[in-house]
């Protein structure tokens, strides 16, 4: 996996971006370049809160928690979850 460049300090930004960036100085912006989809998934995809699998696709979100499927959400005692694939 080849990750390239982090954004530099705000002083290095072009003038038109400085005003926009000042309002959100706590967030770190990173840029990546990957030589395969697998590398991108490994680095960027969220993990299921229950089983730890990388989530590629829609997943299931309850409040601020994300799961790979409805089964995992139910295992964490989340309620009102339906798996769309269950028919």
C-alpha positions, -999 to +999 in steps of 0.1 A: +000+000+000+014+033-010+001+063+009+012+097-004+013+131+011-005+147+039-019+182+036+006+207+048+001+235+072-026+261+065+001+285+054+008+262+024-028+264+011-037+287-017-054+319-005-089+309-017-088+278+006-074+294+038-107+310+048-126+278+044-099+258+063-097+281+093-132+272+104-123+236+107-086+235+118-089+204+140-096+180+111-066+164+094-069+160+057-050+132+041-045+121+005-038+085-005-029+067-037-034+030-038-022+004-063-052-019-057-088-019-044-077-043-016-052-018-003-078+010-003-103-012+016-077-022+042-068+014+049-101+032+046-131+009+050-149+010+084-150-021+106-180-039+119-184-031+156-193-067+164-171-089+143-144-066+131-149-073+093-142-045+069-174-031+055-175-027+017-210-017+006-239-003+026-235-021+059-260-013+087-258+018+108-275+024+141-269+058+157-231+062+154-223+025+152-218+006+120-222-032+114-215-054+084-250-070+086-283-070+106-272-102+124-241-084+139-263-054+149-287-077+167-258-095+185-250-061+200-286-057+212-296-032+186-333-033+179-355-026+149-329-039+124-339-057+093-316-074+068-328-064+033-314-097+019-335-118+042-366-114+020 
